[in-house]
């Protein structure tokens, strides 16, 4: 009973640290999935406004720092006041974790497996910390663990691995399969860039010269495909998308240049035919008729449906080969192109990460359980201890 409440406190802390580290890797990858697929609940949570505290700091980074600090406090806590301090910090964290689970269920409509692991661990941590604090309040020695260097060292090593291992595995992820609809747009021997866009979206407008520049730089090695996703808040986006879809393929990049730079008041069904037709090599009336055609609207709806099926939550949303770029991120586009041109990379399966972490966590618990309970003095060498120590 001496070790049980403390183990129930420390082990979930290690789980929370490891899961938070995995989420930090996922968030800093700017779209390329390390631990979550594009269509996963993790991706949906990541793209929601709740993924950042006050819209600024990513929650996983704050969580990693908070759980690491709390774990450090559990290693040094010996007096009842220190155990109470741990509980006073852990209980609000558990309540906040329950709130985050509620948000995933009601507001976001998707569950992130890594987030759930963190949140459930936080709730267990809160309960265990109260248990430890109550026992310590009656008798400090009732929750005092062996202080040998082997015991403390095993917990410190487990915590270090909980932080470092997800970053190592995140550098060599098993790449998820490319969605079939995106794969269908590819051409053998070429890197296909599929970008969902809105011609009135300011970030899409900034992304346009980046993708256009990549297409020009790599020439025949790259195929650029634009998919339409006009947002409801941009009244000119849908007419512009229809005009683009009515443009013959060889002229589409020229028309895209014009649509991205046009003033919003020009992006109307009445003005666009006269604006775009000369660049598209079409008659004004023919373009206007095409924009009204049911076939064109059906093609637009297919693009919008595909965006939803792929879990798109914001624009621009771009596939560079097998890799995803979220938002306006020129550096990530260049990195993705470099990785695609470099060919296949070695990958570390996720199950092997769980094995490494599981062994480390289990060893820390076993070393603690196998050390005599009465061995509380960690300063004296083993050979100087009495047989009853």
C-alpha positions in Angstrom: 0.0 0.0 0.0 3.0 2.3 0.5 3.9 2.3 -3.2 0.5 1.9 -4.8 -0.8 5.5 -4.6 2.6 6.9 -5.7 2.8 4.5 -8.6 -0.7 5.5 -9.6 0.5 9.1 -9.6 3.9 8.7 -11.4 3.0 6.2 -14.1 0.1 8.3 -15.6 2.4 11.3 -15.4 4.9 9.4 -17.7 2.0 8.5 -20.1 0.9 12.2 -20.1 4.5 13.3 -20.8 5.0 10.9 -23.7 1.6 11.6 -25.3 2.2 15.4 -24.9 5.6 15.0 -26.5 4.0 13.1 -29.5 1.5 15.9 -29.9 4.2 18.6 -29.8 6.0 16.7 -32.6 2.7 16.5 -34.5 2.0 20.2 -34.1 5.5 21.3 -35.2 5.4 19.2 -38.3 3.2 21.8 -40.0 1.0 19.2 -41.6 3.1 16.1 -42.4 1.6 13.5 -40.1 4.0 11.9 -37.7 1.5 10.1 -35.4 -1.9 11.1 -36.8 -3.3 10.7 -40.3 -4.9 13.7 -42.1 -8.4 12.2 -41.7 -7.9 11.3 -38.0 -9.6 12.9 -35.0 -6.2 14.2 -33.9 -6.0 16.2 -37.1 -9.5 17.6 -36.5 -8.7 18.6 -32.9 -5.4 20.1 -34.0 -7.1 22.3 -36.6 -9.8 23.5 -34.1 -9.5 26.8 -32.2 -9.3 24.9 -29.0 -5.9 23.5 -29.8 -4.2 26.7 -28.6 -4.6 28.5 -25.3 -6.2 31.9 -26.0 -5.3 31.2 -29.7 -1.6 31.6 -29.0 0.3 28.8 -27.2 -0.3 25.2 -28.4 -1.8 23.1 -25.6 0.6 20.2 -26.1 3.6 22.4 -25.4 2.0 23.7 -22.3 1.0 20.3 -21.2 4.4 18.8 -21.7 6.0 21.5 -19.6 3.3 21.2 -16.9 3.5 17.4 -16.6 7.3 17.4 -16.6 7.2 19.9 -13.7 4.6 17.9 -11.8 6.6 14.7 -12.3 9.7 16.5 -11.0 7.8 17.6 -7.9 6.7 14.0 -7.2 10.4 12.9 -7.1 11.3 15.3 -4.4 8.1 15.5 -2.4 8.7 14.0 1.1 6.8 16.3 3.4 3.0 16.5 3.6 3.1 20.2 2.5 4.9 19.1 -0.7 2.4 16.4 -1.4 -0.4 18.9 -0.9 1.3 21.2 -3.3 1.4 18.4 -5.9 -2.4 17.8 -5.4 -3.2 21.5 -5.6 -1.6 21.6 -9.0 -2.9 18.3 -10.3 -6.5 18.7 -9.4 -7.1 21.8 -11.6 -5.3 20.0 -14.4 -7.7 17.0 -14.0 -10.7 19.3 -14.2 -9.4 21.0 -17.2 -8.7 17.6 -18.9 -12.3 16.7 -18.3 -13.4 19.9 -19.9 -11.2 19.2 -22.9 -12.8 15.7 -23.3 -16.2 17.4 -23.2 -15.0 19.9 -25.9 -13.9 17.0 -28.2 -17.3 15.4 -27.8 -19.6 18.4 -28.1 -17.7 21.3 -29.9 -15.1 19.6 -32.1 -17.1 16.5 -32.9 -13.9 14.3 -33.0 -11.6 12.6 -30.5 -7.9 12.7 -30.7 -6.4 9.5 -29.3 -3.3 11.2 -28.1 -5.3 13.9 -26.4 -7.6 11.4 -24.8 -4.5 9.6 -23.4 -3.3 12.9 -21.9 -6.7 13.9 -20.6 -7.5 10.5 -19.0 -4.0 10.4 -17.5 -4.6 13.9 -16.0 -7.8 12.7 -14.3 -6.1 9.7 -12.8 -3.2 11.9 -11.7 -5.6 14.3 -10.0 -7.2 11.4 -8.1 -3.9 9.8 -7.2 -2.4 13.0 -6.0 -5.3 13.6 -3.6 -4.9 10.0 -2.3 -1.2 10.6 -1.7 -1.8 13.9 -0.1 -4.4 12.5 2.3 -2.2 9.6 3.3 0.8 11.9 3.8 -1.3 14.3 5.9 -1.8 11.5 8.4 1.6 10.0 8.1 4.4 11.3 5.8 6.1 7.9 5.9 3.1 6.1 4.5 3.8 7.3 1.0 7.6 7.6 1.2 9.3 5.5 -1.5 12.8 4.0 -1.4 15.4 6.7 -2.2 18.2 4.6 -3.5 19.9 6.1 -6.6 18.7 3.1 -8.6 15.1 3.9 -7.8 15.3 7.6 -8.5 17.5 7.0 -11.5 15.0 4.6 -13.1 12.2 7.2 -12.8 14.4 10.0 -14.2 15.5 7.8 -17.1 11.8 6.8 -17.8 10.8 10.5 -17.8 13.7 11.4 -20.2 12.7 8.6 -22.6 9.1 9.8 -22.4 10.2 13.1 -23.8 12.9 12.0 -26.2 11.5 8.9 -27.8 8.4 10.6 -29.5 10.8 13.1 -31.1 13.0 10.3 -32.4 10.1 8.3 -33.8 8.6 11.5 -35.1 11.6 12.0 -37.4 11.1 8.6 -39.0 7.3 8.0 -39.1 5.5 5.4 -41.1 3.9 7.5 -43.7 0.1 7.0 -43.9 -1.2 6.0 -47.3 -2.2 8.8 -49.6 -6.0 9.1 -49.8 -7.3 7.4 -53.0 -8.9 10.6 -54.4 -5.7 12.5 -54.1 -3.7 9.5 -55.4 -5.9 9.4 -58.5 -4.7 12.9 -59.5 -1.1 11.7 -59.7 1.0 11.0 -62.7 3.7 8.3 -62.7 7.1 9.8 -62.4 5.9 13.2 -61.2 5.4 14.8 -57.8 1.8 15.8 -57.7 0.8 18.9 -55.8 -2.9 19.1 -55.0 -4.0 22.4 -53.4 -7.4 23.3 -52.1 -7.9 27.0 -52.5 -10.3 30.0 -52.4 -9.4 32.8 -54.8 -10.5 35.5 -52.3 -8.7 34.0 -49.3 -5.7 36.2 -48.4 -3.5 33.2 -47.4 -4.4 31.4 -50.5 -3.4 34.4 -52.5 0.0 34.4 -50.7 0.4 30.7 -51.3 -0.3 31.0 -55.1 3.1 32.3 -56.1 4.8 29.7 -53.9 3.1 26.8 -55.7 3.5 28.5 -59.0 7.2 29.0 -58.4 7.7 25.3 -57.4 5.9 24.3 -60.6 8.2 26.5 -62.7 11.3 25.5 -60.8 10.8 21.7 -61.3 9.1 21.8 -64.6 8.0 18.4 -65.9 8.9 16.8 -62.6 5.9 18.4 -60.9 2.1 18.3 -61.7 0.1 21.1 -60.1 -3.6 20.5 -59.5 -5.9 23.1 -57.9 -9.1 22.0 -56.2 -11.8 24.6 -55.4 -13.0 25.2 -51.9 -14.8 28.6 -51.9 -15.6 29.7 -48.4 -19.0 31.1 -47.5 -17.5 34.2 -46.1 -16.0 35.2 -49.4 -18.8 36.1 -51.9 -16.5 36.2 -54.9 -14.9 32.9 -54.2 -17.6 30.7 -55.8 -17.9 32.7 -59.1 -14.1 32.7 -59.4 -14.0 29.0 -58.8 -16.6 28.4 -61.5 -14.6 30.6 -63.9 -11.5 28.6 -63.2 -13.2 25.3 -63.7 -14.5 26.5 -67.1 -11.0 27.4 -68.2 -9.2 24.9 -70.5 -6.3 23.2 -68.6 -3.4 24.8 -70.6 -4.8 28.3 -69.6 -5.6 27.7 -66.0 -2.4 29.0 -64.4 -2.7 32.2 -66.4 -6.3 32.6 -65.3 -5.3 31.7 -61.7 -2.8 34.6 -61.7 -5.6 36.9 -62.7 -8.2 35.6 -60.2 -5.8 35.8 -57.2 -4.9 39.4 -58.0 -8.3 40.7 -58.9 -10.2 43.0 -56.6 -12.9 41.3 -54.6 -15.6 43.5 -56.3 -14.5 42.1 -59.7 -15.2 38.5 -58.6 -18.9 38.4 -59.6 -20.9 36.3 -62.0 -21.6 39.4 -64.1 -18.0 40.8 -64.3 -15.9 37.6 -64.4 -16.7 36.4 -67.9 -15.5 39.7 -69.5 -12.4 39.7 -67.2 -11.4 36.0 -67.6 -12.5 35.1 -71.1 -9.6 36.8 -73.0 -7.0 35.1 -70.8 -8.8 31.7 -71.0 -9.0 31.9 -74.8 -12.8 31.7 -74.7 -15.8 33.7 -75.9 -17.4 35.8 -73.1 -20.8 34.3 -73.7 -19.4 30.8 -73.8 -17.6 31.3 -70.4 -20.8 32.8 -68.9 -22.8 29.8 -70.0 -20.3 27.4 -68.7 -20.3 29.1 -65.3 -24.1 28.5 -65.1 -24.0 24.9 -66.3 -25.1 22.2 -63.9 -22.0 20.2 -64.9 -19.7 22.9 -63.7 -21.5 23.3 -60.4 -21.4 19.5 -59.9 -17.6 19.5 -60.4 -17.3 22.3 -57.8 -19.4 20.3 -55.4 -17.2 17.3 -55.9 -14.1 19.4 -54.9 -15.9 20.7 -51.8 -17.0 17.2 -50.8 -13.4 15.9 -51.2 -12.1 18.6 -49.0 -14.5 17.5 -46.2 -13.7 13.8 -46.7 -10.0 14.6 -46.4 -10.6 16.4 -43.0 -9.8 19.8 -44.3 -10.3 22.5 -41.6 -8.7 25.5 -43.2 -7.1 27.0 -46.3 -4.8 26.7 -48.0 -4.7 22.9 -47.7 -2.1 21.3 -49.8 -0.7 17.9 -50.6 2.8 17.8 -51.8 3.2 14.2 -52.9 2.4 12.2 -49.8 2.9 15.2 -47.5 0.5 17.7 -46.2 1.1 21.5 -45.8 -1.3 23.4 -43.7 -2.0 27.0 -44.3 0.5 29.4 -45.8 3.9 27.8 -45.2 6.5 28.2 -47.9 9.3 26.6 -45.8 7.2 23.5 -45.4 6.5 23.3 -49.1 10.2 23.4 -49.8 10.9 20.8 -47.2 8.1 18.5 -48.5 9.6 18.8 -52.1 13.0 17.9 -50.8 11.7 14.9 -49.0 9.7 13.8 -52.0 12.6 14.1 -54.3 14.8 12.2 -51.8 12.7 9.1 -52.1 11.6 6.7 -49.4 13.1 7.2 -45.9 13.5 4.7 -43.1 10.6 4.5 -40.8 10.0 3.4 -37.2 6.7 1.6 -36.6 4.6 3.1 -33.9 4.3 -0.2 -32.0 8.0 -0.2 -31.4 7.8 3.2 -29.7 5.1 1.8 -27.3 7.4 -1.2 -26.5 10.4 1.0 -25.7 8.3 3.3 -23.5 6.3 0.5 -21.9 9.6 -1.3 -20.9 11.1 1.9 -19.5 7.9 2.6 -17.4 7.6 -1.0 -16.2 11.3 -1.1 -15.2 10.9 2.0 -13.1 7.9 0.5 -11.3 9.6 -2.9 -10.8 12.8 -1.4 -9.4 10.7 0.5 -6.9 8.7 -2.5 -5.9 11.7 -4.7 -5.6 13.6 -2.3 -3.4 13.0 -2.9 0.4 10.3 -0.6 1.7 12.4 0.3 4.7 15.3 1.5 2.5 14.5 5.2 2.7 18.0 6.5 3.2 19.5 7.1 -0.3 22.7 8.8 0.9 24.6 5.8 2.3 26.2 3.2 -0.1 24.7 -0.2 -0.1 27.7 -1.8 1.6 27.4 0.5 4.6 23.7 -0.4 5.2 22.7 -2.7 8.0 21.0 -6.0 7.0 17.7 -4.7 8.3 17.8 -1.5 6.2 
